[in-house]
Amino acid sequence: MIERKTLPKVLLFLAAFVFFSANTIYMLEADTAYLRQAFNKTCHFDFDHVEKGPYLNLKSAMLVNYDNGEVLYANNVDQVRPVASLTKLVTAMVILDKNIDMNQTEKITREDARRSSRSRLRVGYELTRYDLLHAMLMNSDNRAARALARVASGSSARFAVEMNRKIKKLGLRNTVFFEPSGLDSRNVSTAHEIAKILHYAHDYDLIREITSKKTYYVKVQNRKNVRLQMANTNLLIHSRYKVLSGKTGYIRAADYCLTSLVSNKAGERLTLVVLGAPGDRLRFREARKLIDWGFARIL
């Protein structure tokens, strides 16, 4: 028999147990709902109708009918390779996931400039985050990538942790990142997973908007009348096809890389991935060859 004086304590304990149990169930249900939502967003490709396709001078390539997920061409699509600045698509997604104020300005630091001498963003230049995102995605600027990663997570190393968390949620098992720019050859993926990354990135309005532009001018906020033109490094932008989104990449370990979502005049869409082409212009020639072949198959 419970003594009267201890009854309030027992009731308090039971009340606390019910409260925390209810909240635990709620949190589990919320987490399950989130995971269910992430699972439903996972894209899968149909490899049942892959054809031989044209000969291409590269290490790995893939062509997908964007509208139905049917893979038209596949060459070493699960071979893990360095992906250079294709990394920046994931960098952009993680930054935009954080909903940071893109109108705020950031200054390029010496740490941002390390091992990126080809950048036009000098140490001390101050730009809006919106303009930095343009520099990163259009001109593949590594300093811009580091500055945005620093804003989002405090350092490139901590940002890489969030990048890997992102790709894990997307179900990508052969992709890993060590930093946000793509300069590190340990940033690797496959043509198969890069195609998925582009599909996910295309769902972001700002990534879609920026990577489909031909040119854009960024304004250096702390230098009077200094504006820098950013030209899209994806030369498919000048082809007869419309570029809907995409990204280029190059480091010596990766050779020349490209991924693009393009459409023809009929509105049909193809997702392209080209990895390990031995020349800059060659990757675009091989890309156009594959795109021409692909659209001929779905007409």
Phi, psi and omega in degrees: 000135181275131178291148183303321187288340180266352185300315179303321180295319179297316179297320177298318180297315180295320179297317179297319180299315180297317181300308183291327177296315180299317181290326178296316178298317179300314182293322178295319179295320179296317181294320178297320178298319179296315180295322178297319179297315179298320180297318181296335180275349181294128181264144178235145181251149180262113182263015186284344186234032179292134177250166183296313176075182182284159173286133180233138180271082181195176183270326186202143180202158179207143176225127185233137168288108186301326188282336178231001177076009181282125179278122181267325183219138179213123179225110181053043189289343179251014175283124182281125184219156170299143185240006174051227188282000169299339172313322189294343174295318177288321176305313181296319180297316181296319178299313182290331176299332184279351178054040178286157180288110184282352178271348176292153181258152178224147181259137177288125182258170177297325178294322176299327187274354183300130179057035178216057187291342185278356181291149174266358178269102184285154175302130181100341177295139180243125181227159173290155177298327177299315178290325176298322178296321175297314180299321182291314187275327182272311185260003179055040185284121183286327178295320178297319179298316181292320180297316180292322178295320179297318178298316187286324189227355179099331178197161179295323180296314179292326178294322179299325177300318180290327176298315181292328175294321180297311183291332176295318178296331179277358177080023181267117188261343184249016181245136177211146181231143178248345179195169191271351188266327185102359178290335181277123182291351176281351171287107187230158174198194177231163176300322179300312184281331175296322176300319177293318179302317179296322178298317178294317181296326181296340178285348179270119183305316186288322177296316178300314182296313186290314187284354177259001178277150175276312181218160178200143178255126174261148182252128175278112191293328184256020174228121185296127175061024177262114176233137183243131179277129174255116178259136181297126180285350178276099186287353172297342179298339181258008180272182179284354179262152179270124177276120181267331173188166179161180181197146173255167176199148173202129157217163185302319182292335183261341194060204187265132186234157180201139166224138182209146167253120185233157176230155175259184183295335180279355180087004177285147188234138178234139173259126184243139170226128177232120180236139172074035173283139185281001179211154182297299181294329181300321181299325180284324176296315179293323178297314180296322178300316181290320179295315178303314179298319183293314179296329177295333181280334184255000178290000000 
